Amino acid sequence: ASVAEDFSPLRGGCLPATFRPLIMAVARASHRSASSSAPLPAIPPGTSVTTLDNGLTVILREDRSAPVVSAQAWAQTGSVHEGKWLGAGLSHVLEHMLFKGTATRPPGRIDQEVQDAGGYMNAYTSFDRTVYHIDAPNTGTRVAVDVLCDIMQHATLPEDELVKELDVIRREMDMGHDDPGRRAGRRLFETAYTRSPYRFTIIGYRDIFDTLKRDDIVGYYRERYAPNNVFFLVVGDIVAADVLAQIKEAWAKTPSRALPPMVLPEEPSQAAAREVIETDKPRHLNFSLGQDAAYDNGLICGGQLNIFIEPIAPQPRAFIFGGGHVSKSISKVAHMAGFATVIVDDRDLSPGVRFARNCHRKPALRRTRLLPGAPAMTPSKSSG
């Protein structure tokens, strides 16, 4: 499967002919460079895995290399588990809301407790998981674990906080629509999958999202955040026995719950290439490639190229940046073409798709090479 988004002002919105040979070369190189995925590693020495009577799994590892601790609570639920609300972004809403208050902690209290302990907290949502994590000095271990145990069981989802966070998410949706890299990534999944819920965006679609009510969000929380659908991971300068005892005590009154069955539809075999070209006014083209390859588990390998079009009178000039997280195939093609020196880093972003991220996080001096017919230019810094 392939996705190419065109944000070029050239050729009346059609993909510039200059880029077509490069894109086709990337597709061919991706197919040739595919290799079998490595097996999952065994549990590392010194790591304990305990399953409590209610099904909660606790993973602990003592590591005294630094006086810090990282505590994580993983809910095994994400955008693909939203049932009748598929495409609403329920999992992502909960990510925003769980730190907003519990039955014993009013809004703002969790922030203050974690800050007083010298810690940092955050969360993220993916297709099949929602993860909450707190990093703190070893003196803050008890606070970090207690907060995570509390939010996973007793979040109140305050109405006034929910209204504010829903507006925050709407702004995130708008920002994602304005970001060519995110749009290219979404089109890749929408094109690679034809039946699986992995084709839907994690954050949700505005028309479905706007129909959500608080009761819908609370119901999803109570259904999916069952102890038998959650696991804790605590690593660092800890006493594992003490942490396990704390988690056991915190979850002692929460029984396991029945979970609705989850069956992902089987994807039909892809018989031909798929391509989506989306046109818009911004001067930034993003190319997303997914190539069915010889992976044992059917992963897709690919990457993204960032092509910037800069319309400067009297003649538009274009140049290509290479860098960030890009796949091996794109690295080879870009290097052979002399476009740039690139960093190689293949990453699995989901159980079903492998592709490289568009990455312009930090300004960095990059070598550039002009496309044929463009005037001379000096090296430029990436847009950050």
C-alpha positions in Angstrom: 0.0 0.0 0.0 1.2 3.5 -0.7 0.1 6.9 0.1 1.3 10.1 -1.5 0.0 13.5 -0.4 0.6 16.4 -2.7 0.8 19.9 -1.2 2.6 21.3 -4.2 1.5 24.4 -6.0 3.1 23.1 -9.1 1.4 21.3 -12.1 -2.0 22.4 -11.1 -2.1 20.1 -8.0 -0.7 17.0 -9.7 2.3 15.3 -8.2 5.4 16.9 -9.8 6.9 14.7 -12.5 10.4 15.4 -10.9 9.5 13.4 -7.8 7.9 10.4 -9.5 11.1 8.5 -10.3 12.3 9.0 -6.7 9.1 7.7 -5.3 9.1 4.7 -7.5 12.7 3.9 -6.6 11.8 4.1 -2.9 9.0 1.6 -3.5 11.3 -0.8 -5.3 14.1 -0.5 -2.7 11.6 -1.0 0.2 10.5 -4.3 -1.3 14.1 -5.5 -1.8 15.2 -4.5 1.7 12.5 -6.4 3.6 13.6 -8.9 6.1 12.1 -11.2 8.7 11.2 -9.6 12.1 13.1 -10.6 15.2 11.4 -12.8 17.8 10.3 -11.1 21.0 12.9 -11.2 23.7 12.5 -13.3 26.9 11.8 -11.6 30.2 15.2 -9.9 31.3 17.0 -11.3 34.3 15.9 -9.5 37.5 12.4 -8.8 36.3 9.4 -10.2 38.1 6.0 -10.6 36.6 3.1 -11.2 39.0 -0.6 -11.6 38.3 -2.9 -10.8 41.1 -6.2 -12.6 41.9 -8.2 -10.0 40.0 -6.1 -10.4 36.9 -4.0 -7.3 37.3 -0.4 -7.9 36.1 2.5 -6.2 37.8 6.0 -6.1 36.2 8.8 -4.9 38.5 12.5 -4.5 38.1 15.0 -3.1 40.5 17.7 -1.0 38.9 20.0 1.0 41.2 22.0 2.7 38.5 20.4 6.0 39.4 18.1 7.2 42.2 15.0 7.5 40.0 11.9 5.5 39.3 9.6 5.1 36.3 6.0 3.9 37.0 3.6 3.1 34.2 0.0 2.0 34.1 -1.0 0.3 30.8 -4.7 -0.1 29.9 -5.0 -2.6 27.2 -7.5 -0.6 25.3 -7.1 1.9 22.4 -8.9 3.3 19.4 -9.6 -0.2 18.0 -11.6 -1.2 21.1 -14.2 1.5 21.0 -17.0 -0.7 19.8 -20.1 1.2 18.7 -18.1 4.5 19.2 -15.4 3.4 16.7 -13.8 6.6 15.3 -14.9 8.8 18.3 -11.5 8.9 20.0 -12.9 7.7 23.4 -9.5 6.3 24.5 -7.8 9.6 23.7 -10.4 11.5 25.7 -9.7 9.3 28.8 -6.0 10.0 28.4 -6.8 13.7 28.8 -9.1 13.2 31.7 -7.7 10.6 34.1 -5.2 13.0 35.7 -8.0 15.6 36.3 -9.3 14.1 39.5 -10.4 11.1 41.4 -12.8 10.3 44.3 -10.2 11.4 46.8 -8.2 13.9 44.7 -10.0 17.0 43.4 -8.9 18.7 40.2 -5.4 20.0 40.5 -4.4 17.8 43.4 -2.6 15.2 41.3 -0.5 17.8 39.5 0.5 19.3 42.9 1.3 15.9 44.5 3.5 14.8 41.6 5.2 18.1 41.4 5.9 18.1 45.2 7.4 14.7 44.8 9.8 16.0 42.1 8.1 14.0 39.4 6.9 14.3 35.8 3.7 12.8 34.5 2.3 12.3 31.0 0.2 9.8 29.0 -0.3 8.6 25.4 -2.9 6.7 23.4 -2.3 4.3 20.6 -4.4 1.8 18.6 -4.4 -0.9 21.3 -3.2 0.7 24.5 -3.5 3.8 26.6 -0.4 4.4 28.9 -0.1 6.7 31.9 3.4 7.2 33.3 5.2 9.1 36.1 8.9 9.6 36.4 10.2 10.7 39.8 13.1 10.5 42.2 13.2 7.3 44.2 11.7 9.2 47.2 8.6 9.8 45.1 8.0 6.1 44.3 5.0 5.7 46.7 3.3 8.8 45.4 3.8 7.8 41.7 2.4 4.3 42.3 -0.5 5.6 44.5 -1.6 8.2 41.9 -1.5 5.6 39.1 -3.5 3.1 41.1 -6.0 5.8 41.9 -6.7 7.1 38.4 -7.0 3.7 36.9 -9.8 2.8 39.4 -11.5 6.0 40.7 -11.3 8.8 38.1 -14.3 11.0 38.4 -14.1 12.7 34.9 -15.4 16.1 36.2 -17.9 17.7 33.9 -16.3 21.2 33.9 -12.8 19.7 33.2 -14.3 17.5 30.5 -15.7 20.5 28.6 -12.3 22.2 28.6 -10.5 19.0 27.5 -12.9 18.3 24.7 -12.1 21.8 23.3 -8.4 21.1 23.7 -8.8 17.9 21.7 -10.7 19.8 19.0 -7.7 22.1 18.7 -5.5 19.1 18.4 -7.6 17.8 15.6 -7.3 21.1 13.8 -3.6 21.1 14.3 -3.3 17.6 12.9 -5.3 18.6 9.8 -2.8 21.4 9.2 0.2 19.1 9.6 1.1 17.4 6.3 3.1 14.7 8.1 0.2 13.7 10.2 -2.2 13.8 7.3 0.1 11.6 5.3 0.3 9.1 8.1 -3.5 9.0 8.4 -3.9 8.4 4.7 -1.3 5.6 4.9 -3.4 3.7 7.5 -6.7 4.5 5.7 -5.3 3.1 2.5 -3.3 0.1 3.9 -6.3 -1.2 5.8 -9.7 -1.8 4.2 -11.6 -3.6 7.0 -9.5 -3.4 10.2 -10.3 -0.6 12.7 -6.6 0.3 12.5 -7.7 2.3 9.5 -9.4 4.9 11.7 -7.5 7.8 13.3 -6.7 7.4 17.0 -7.8 11.0 18.0 -11.2 10.4 16.3 -13.3 12.2 13.7 -14.9 15.5 14.5 -18.4 14.5 13.5 -18.5 11.4 15.7 -16.4 13.0 18.5 -18.9 15.9 18.8 -21.8 13.5 19.6 -20.0 12.1 22.7 -21.7 12.6 26.1 -20.1 12.2 29.5 -22.1 9.0 30.1 -20.5 7.5 27.0 -17.0 8.3 28.3 -17.7 7.1 31.8 -19.2 3.8 30.5 -16.2 3.1 28.3 -13.9 3.8 31.3 -15.8 1.4 33.6 -15.9 -1.3 30.9 -12.3 -1.2 29.7 -10.3 -0.2 32.8 -10.9 -3.6 34.5 -7.9 -4.9 36.5 -7.7 -7.9 34.2 -7.2 -5.5 31.3 -4.5 -3.4 33.0 -0.9 -4.0 33.9 1.6 -2.0 35.9 5.3 -1.5 35.2 7.6 -0.1 37.8 11.4 0.1 37.2 14.2 1.9 39.0 15.7 2.3 42.5 12.8 0.5 44.2 12.3 -2.4 46.6 10.1 -4.6 44.4 8.4 -6.4 47.3 7.3 -3.0 48.8 5.9 -1.8 45.5 4.1 -5.1 44.9 2.5 -4.9 48.4 1.4 -1.3 47.7 -0.3 -2.2 44.4 -2.0 -5.3 45.9 -3.4 -3.2 48.7 -4.6 -0.5 46.3 -6.4 -3.0 44.1 -7.7 -5.4 46.8 -11.3 -4.2 46.5 -11.5 -4.1 42.7 -12.6 -7.5 41.2 -12.0 -8.6 37.7 -14.7 -7.9 35.2 -15.9 -9.6 32.0 -14.6 -7.9 28.9 -16.6 -7.9 25.6 -15.0 -10.1 23.0 -12.7 -8.3 20.5 -12.3 -9.8 17.1 -10.3 -7.9 14.5 -11.6 -8.5 10.9 -9.2 -10.3 8.7 -7.7 -8.1 6.0 -8.1 -9.4 2.4 -4.9 -9.9 0.4 -3.8 -6.9 -1.5 -3.8 -7.6 -5.2 -2.5 -4.3 -6.5 -0.9 -1.1 -5.4 -3.0 1.5 -3.7 -2.4 5.2 -4.0 -4.0 8.3 -2.6 -3.0 11.8 -3.7 -4.4 14.7 -1.7 -3.9 18.2 -2.9 -3.9 21.4 -0.8 -2.2 24.8 -0.8 0.6 24.4 1.8 4.1 24.2 0.3 5.1 21.0 1.9 4.8 17.6 0.3 4.8 14.4 2.5 5.2 11.0 1.0 4.1 7.9 3.0 5.0 4.4 1.7 3.8 1.1 2.9 5.1 -2.0 1.1 3.8 -5.5 1.8 7.0 -7.5 2.4 8.5 -10.8 3.5 7.9 -10.2 7.2 6.8 -13.3 9.1 4.0 -11.4 10.9 2.9 -9.4 7.8 4.2 -6.0 8.8 4.4 -3.3 6.3 7.7 -1.5 5.7 8.1 2.0 4.4 8.8 5.5 5.2 8.3 9.2 4.6 10.1 11.8 2.5 9.7 15.5 3.2 9.8 17.6 0.1 9.6 21.3 0.5 8.4 23.4 -2.4 9.4 27.1 -2.2 7.7 29.3 -4.8 10.2 32.2 -5.3 9.7 34.4 -8.3 10.4 34.2 -11.1 10.9 30.4 -11.0 9.7 28.0 -8.2 12.6 26.2 -6.7 12.4 22.9 -4.8 14.8 21.0 -2.5 14.6 17.9 -0.4 15.7 17.4 3.2 16.8 14.0 4.5 16.9 13.3 8.1 15.1 12.2 11.2 13.6 8.7 11.5 13.6 7.2 8.0 13.5 3.7 6.7 16.6 1.9 5.3 15.1 1.8 1.9 14.6 5.6 1.8 18.1 6.0 3.2 19.6 4.0 0.3 17.6 5.8 -2.3 18.3 9.3 -0.9 22.0 8.5 -0.5 22.4 7.1 -4.1 20.6 10.1 -5.5 22.9 12.4 -3.5 20.0 14.3 -1.9 21.2 14.1 1.8 22.8 12.2 4.5 20.1 10.5 6.5 19.7 8.8 9.8 18.5 5.2 9.6 15.9 4.1 12.2 13.2 1.5 11.4 10.4 1.5 14.0 7.3 -0.5 14.6 4.4 1.9 15.2 1.7 -0.6 15.5 1.1 -4.4 15.3 0.0 -4.0 11.7 2.0 -1.3 10.0 5.7 -0.3 9.9 6.7 3.0 8.5 9.1 5.7 9.4 8.2 9.0 11.0 8.5 12.4 9.6 10.8 14.1 12.0 11.7 17.8 12.2 11.8 18.1 16.0 15.0 20.1 16.4 16.7 22.6 14.0 19.7 21.0 12.4 21.9 21.9 9.6 21.2 19.6 6.7 22.9 19.2 3.3 20.6 19.8 0.4 20.7 19.0 -3.3 18.5 20.9 -5.8 16.1 19.0 -8.0 16.8 19.3 -11.7 16.2 22.7 -13.1 16.3 24.6 -9.8 18.7 27.5 -9.1 21.6 27.2 -6.8 20.9 27.4 -3.0 22.9 27.4 0.1 22.4 24.8 2.9 19.4 25.6 5.1 18.2 24.7 8.6 15.2 22.5 8.9 12.0 24.1 9.9 12.0 22.5 13.3 
